[in-house]
Amino acid sequence: MNIKKYKVALVDDHALIRSGLVNLIREFGEFEVVCEANNGKHFQQCLSRSHLPEIVLLDLNMPEMDGYMTAAWIRETYPDIKVLALSMDDKDRAIIRMLRHGARGYILKDVEPAELRRALTEVLTKGYYYSEMVTSRLIHNINQEANPATYDHSIAKLTEKELQFIKYACTEMTYKEIADAMFLSPRTIDGYRDSLFIRLDVRTRVGLAIYAIRNGIFQI
C-alpha cells in the first residue's frame, strides 16, 4: 500500500551538508525530497507546479539569493508552502528577520536527527515548530493576522519614546546604535528594554519584535 509522503525541498549552498540532509530526510520514511537547490534562484528554477513541496528547509546565507529573500518570495508566490529555517546563526537578528519573512520555525544545523524530524512534522501538522530559541507562542503570534481580537490594549500605555525604541528593536541595529539614534545613553536604552520585557510579558528581543509586528507597531 502506498503511503502518502510529505514533499520537501532543500535549499542550501553547501553540497556536502545538502547531500547529508537529503539522505537523512529520506531515511525518516514519511518524507520525499522533490527539489534540491543551492540558492533561492536555483530553487525557483527547480520548482515544478506538479511537484510543489509542502515544506522548504531553507538555509540563510547563500549567494545570489539568500534565505531571507527566498522566504519572502515563497510567502508572496506560494503562500501555502511552509518554510523551516536551518542555520548556524543563533542570533536574535537572524531569527527576527526570518520570522518577519514568513518562516514557521527556526532550527540550528547541529540539531539531532530526531529534532529535525520533529520540526519538519510539526511545521506541517501544526503550522509551526518551537525550540528553546523560539517558543510556539511567538511563532503562532507572528503568523496571525492583526485584528481587534488579538490587539493588546497595553499599547495605549506606551510612551512615544518606548514606541520608538520598539520600532528600532525590530531592525538589525544594536542597542548601542539605537541609543545613538535616540540621543539617549545605553543605560537608558537598557532600562527601556528591561521594563518592556516585564510589562509586555516577553523574554527576548525576538519576542519584543514579534509583539510589535502582531500589534501593528512595526510594519513588515
BELVENWO-V662951 format. One record per run of one state. SS is the DSSP state (H for helix, E for strand, L for the rest). FROM is the first residue (numbers start at 1). TO is the last residue. Records with the same first field share a line. If there is no record, write none. Layout:
# BELVENWO-V662951
SS->FROM-TO ; FROM-TO
This chain:
# BELVENWO-V662951
L->1-5 ; 12-14 ; 29-30 ; 38-39 ; 47-48 ; 52-54 ; 59-66 ; 78-81 ; 88-91 ; 101-104 ; 109-112 ; 126-135 ; 143-152 ; 158-159 ; 170-174 ; 182-185 ; 200-204 ; 215-220
E->6-11 ; 31-37 ; 55-58 ; 82-87 ; 105-108
H->15-28 ; 40-46 ; 49-51 ; 67-77 ; 92-100 ; 113-125 ; 136-142 ; 153-157 ; 160-169 ; 175-181 ; 186-199 ; 205-214
